[in-house]
Amino acid sequence: MSARTNGVRVFVRTRPTNNFAQEFIEYLPDKKTVNFHARKDTSRGIINNQQSDWTFKIDGVLHDVSQEEVYDEVARNVVLKALDGYNGTIMCYGQTGAGKTYTMTGATETYKQRGVIPRAVQQVFKEIENRPDQAIAIRISFLEIYNESLSDLLATMSACQPVDSQMTIVDEKNCIYVRGLSVHRANNEEEAFSLLFEGETNRVISSHSLNRYSSRSHCIFTIHIESRSRTLSDPRYVTSKLNLVDLAGSERLGKTRSEGQVLKEAMYINKSLTFLEQAILALADRKRDHVPFRQSKLTHVLKDSLGGNCNTVLVANIYGDVDHMEETLSTLRFATRMKCIRTDPAVNEHYDPVLQVKKLEKDILLLKQELTMHDTLNNRSQVPYEALSESQIAEINKQVRKYLEGAIDEIEIINIRQIQEVFAQFKAVLLLHEQDVEARLLQKYSTADRIDSGVTEGAMKIGPPVDTTGELDGQGFGVGLAPSSARPLNSNLSSARKIKVKKTKDYLSPSRKDETGSLPAGKDLESISPSKISYQLPSTKDAEAREQEVKSMVSHRPDSTGKEEPSLPSSPPSKVDAFEDFKLDSGSEINRIFEQNKAILLEKRRNVRQLVEGINIFKKEIDNTKLALQVKEQEREQQGQYINEEGDTIIDEEEFQLILKLKDLKASYRTHYDQLFSLRTEVQYCQHLVDQCRIRLLSEFDSWYNETFLIPEDIQRAVKTCGPLRPGMLPINRILALDEDDQERSERYHQELFSDSPGSLAFNSARMRNQQRQYYRNAMAQAQPQRKKAGTVIPYIKNKPPSFLTAN
């Protein structure tokens, strides 16, 4: 099943920079076109035909985008196609320090900054969960090409067996693989991340002026996918591989100022990338028949990824600074050449031979049943359709001989097998007859040669020969004396013998010679029959037994009607239900005190509320009385005031009563306010008692719940012997931690730590396990005794940190 022919998809990603060269690089709004403007070299003079403007058409521009957006645009569809059986390749190309490794792997220390490879691993296992009707197996390999030598980045895994032979690239039946490269099974997401981090730890990196952590090798992380249907009768399954390639960056030695080993690595990197570009040019030129894939290890490994049965995506990483415009232009040119390559992706379908044979046996059984039904409807009962037995073959051979001798006029035909066997017996009889005739002729001519040679010698002595050619001897063909001008007798007989043998052999049909290869002897001819030649198929009983075994394993479920077997304790009840039971049983006294205090608190609060309402009424009456006094005062001022001899103002009786009322209201207000203050103090005290009772009730409930449902009895007994504290009063995580080792405690801690982002749990767990493995290996390497020659002294440096703490 082949998909439509398409090309390599190409994307351009710019490394973020504060000094983006907008006068050189222009991204059009369609996000699929890049215009590049270069400055002309004025040293060439006024007449300068040097090209200064380029336009590059690509599939997308990734400028100032996040890692998640890059993955959704570049890799998500390729990974989905890989799960459907299509090969996929995603590679990053560009100069050193442009962000290739960051795009592919990302920052392994930060979950949000993970790259294409970790996100692809997560998507693969997430899709596996969404496809319950398929059994998908995932295997992972990690290859490194360093200085044109192949190395396995997962060779340090404990499950990997050491390989004595050197790894080689094998090209068989349009399939490229590396012999000697370990492939590891990944059952879940965390195991796949562990393999990724292990390989990343073993990569070769160095530092130069443009990149502090520069990859010095090409790395190919491959996910091998095999998908089978969970239906046992379906022999079809699909396989695919997803290559995630992180190419080393091209370098200009004048800018990186590399020297020593780094210089040697840069020369190998530039050489392999040059060969890669040559292979791309050859693939883009449709007139060329030969593509130089074998010039380097990189192009040879990527042969099926470049222009083959694969969905290929290229991410061209470029710098946006002015200082790197030449390298940026070179990368964009490479990307456009890559886009010219045509690919022809197709589903990699295979058929399981065991299941295929099983399916064919089932089809044969169904066809036999249909034939039996057809014969019954046509009143043809007892028609055999099984293979012919030895006695039946002998009977057919006997009938054929009788037919040839004329004893019978026809042979009774019942089924197709009998027709085939009749023709086979005819061929056998004919072959036997031809061999008999040929043997008689050879014997006859050899006897005639001896007689004729004696007669010729006698005739030479007696005189001229007498012409007796053509006379018969009564037993066969007569051969007389030839005239003297004729050819020698022996030559004529040899020619006649050759012609006779050739005519005899012409009776053999080509199909017969192809099937048998050589002619059987005459006495063995009757015992050999073409019907006896058959393929060795698995017996029906074995196949049925195996099917029943698999079905029993798949459909096995515990019997709900049988006796209950001892099992682990059931899950504890919810705390809401358990709290109600606790208040009625063990916590009844505390709950009674709590309810009494709460009732007193409610009564006090009710009194406070009533007192506040009364105070508000007094306050309102005071305000109304003050307002009435103000009105009276205004009226008196308008009518004129009367002052006695002592200088006091004379007021009327109504105003005097209002003043007395206001005085009484203020006194009542102060009294009620003092009562309110005292009552509020009592409310605070009651609230404190209620809070204490509530805390005591909840703490007693937590202790009771832990002791009743969570803490095992053996741990409770052990804790009781160590002090007066109840086991339930201790923190439950500390109590349960007594029954788990350090590894389980660490895993539980990390699960709680990363509970906010469940998707990061496998990622971070694998990263921490990888760090533990590295610490252990470095510690073991330092603990091994150093070998030294006799008479040499190894210096000791005080307070020197371990090497794995100072490594980059």
Stockholm file with secondary structure:
# STOCKHOLM 1.0

chainA/1-808         MSARTNGVRVFVRTRPTNNFAQEFIEYLPDKKTVNFHARKDTSRGIINNQQSDWTFKIDGVLHDVSQEEVYDEVARNVVLKALDGYNGTIMCYGQTGAGKTYTMTGATETYKQRGVIPRAVQQVFKEIENRPDQAIAIRISFLEIYNESLSDLLATMSACQPVDSQMTIVDEKNCIYVRGLSVHRANNEEEAFSLLFEGETNRVISSHSLNRYSSRSHCIFTIHIESRSRTLSDPRYVTSKLNLVDLAGSERLGKTRSEGQVLKEAMYINKSLTFLEQAILALADRKRDHVPFRQSKLTHVLKDSLGGNCNTVLVANIYGDVDHMEETLSTLRFATRMKCIRTDPAVNEHYDPVLQVKKLEKDILLLKQELTMHDTLNNRSQVPYEALSESQIAEINKQVRKYLEGAIDEIEIINIRQIQEVFAQFKAVLLLHEQDVEARLLQKYSTADRIDSGVTEGAMKIGPPVDTTGELDGQGFGVGLAPSSARPLNSNLSSARKIKVKKTKDYLSPSRKDETGSLPAGKDLESISPSKISYQLPSTKDAEAREQEVKSMVSHRPDSTGKEEPSLPSSPPSKVDAFEDFKLDSGSEINRIFEQNKAILLEKRRNVRQLVEGINIFKKEIDNTKLALQVKEQEREQQGQYINEEGDTIIDEEEFQLILKLKDLKASYRTHYDQLFSLRTEVQYCQHLVDQCRIRLLSEFDSWYNETFLIPEDIQRAVKTCGPLRPGMLPINRILALDEDDQERSERYHQELFSDSPGSLAFNSARMRNQQRQYYRNAMAQAQPQRKKAGTVIPYIKNKPPSFLTAN
#=GR chainA/1-808 SS CBCCCEECEEEEEECCCSSCCTTTEEECTTSSEEEEECCCCGGGCSCCCCCCEEEEECSEEECSCCHHHHHHHHTHHHHHHHHTTCCEEEEEEEBTTSSHHHHHTBCTTCSTTBCHHHHHHHHHHHHHHTCTTEEEEEEEEEEEEETTEEEETTTTSTTCCCCCSCCEEEEETTEEEEETCCCEECCSHHHHHHHHHHHHHTSCEECCSSCTTEECSEEEEEEEEEEEESCTTCCEEEEEEEEEEECCCBCCHHHHCCCTHHHHHHHHHHHHHHHHHHHHHHHHCTTCCCCCGGGSHHHHHTGGGSSSSSEEEEEEEECCSGGGHHHHHHHHHHHHHHHTCEECCBCCEEECHHHHHHHHHHHHHHHHHHHHHHHHHTTCCSCCCSCCCHHHHHHHHHHHHHHHHTSCSCCCCCSHHHHHHHHHHHHHHHHHHHHHHHHHHHHHHHHHHHHHHHHHHHHHHHCSCCCCTTCCCSSSCCCCCCCTTSCCHHHHHHHHHHHHHHHHHHTSCHHHHHHHSSCCCHHHHTTCCGGGCCCCCCCHHHHHHHHHHHHHHHHCCCCSSSCCCCCCCCCCCCHHHHHHHHHHTTTHHHHHHHHHHHHHHHHHHHHHHHHHHHHHHHHHHHHHHHHHHHHHHHHHHHHCCEECTTSCEECCHHHHHHHHHHHHHHHHHHHHHHHHHHHHHHHHHHHHHHHHHHHHHHHHHHHHHIIIIISCHHHHHHHHTTCSSCGGGSCHHHHHHTTSCHHHHHHHHHHHHTTTCTTHHHHHHHHHHHHHHHHHHHHHHHHSCCCCCTTCCCCCCTTCCCHHHHCC
#=GC SS_cons         CBCCCEECEEEEEECCCSSCCTTTEEECTTSSEEEEECCCCGGGCSCCCCCCEEEEECSEEECSCCHHHHHHHHTHHHHHHHHTTCCEEEEEEEBTTSSHHHHHTBCTTCSTTBCHHHHHHHHHHHHHHTCTTEEEEEEEEEEEEETTEEEETTTTSTTCCCCCSCCEEEEETTEEEEETCCCEECCSHHHHHHHHHHHHHTSCEECCSSCTTEECSEEEEEEEEEEEESCTTCCEEEEEEEEEEECCCBCCHHHHCCCTHHHHHHHHHHHHHHHHHHHHHHHHCTTCCCCCGGGSHHHHHTGGGSSSSSEEEEEEEECCSGGGHHHHHHHHHHHHHHHTCEECCBCCEEECHHHHHHHHHHHHHHHHHHHHHHHHHTTCCSCCCSCCCHHHHHHHHHHHHHHHHTSCSCCCCCSHHHHHHHHHHHHHHHHHHHHHHHHHHHHHHHHHHHHHHHHHHHHHHHCSCCCCTTCCCSSSCCCCCCCTTSCCHHHHHHHHHHHHHHHHHHTSCHHHHHHHSSCCCHHHHTTCCGGGCCCCCCCHHHHHHHHHHHHHHHHCCCCSSSCCCCCCCCCCCCHHHHHHHHHHTTTHHHHHHHHHHHHHHHHHHHHHHHHHHHHHHHHHHHHHHHHHHHHHHHHHHHHCCEECTTSCEECCHHHHHHHHHHHHHHHHHHHHHHHHHHHHHHHHHHHHHHHHHHHHHHHHHHHHHIIIIISCHHHHHHHHTTCSSCGGGSCHHHHHHTTSCHHHHHHHHHHHHTTTCTTHHHHHHHHHHHHHHHHHHHHHHHHSCCCCCTTCCCCCCTTCCCHHHHCC
//
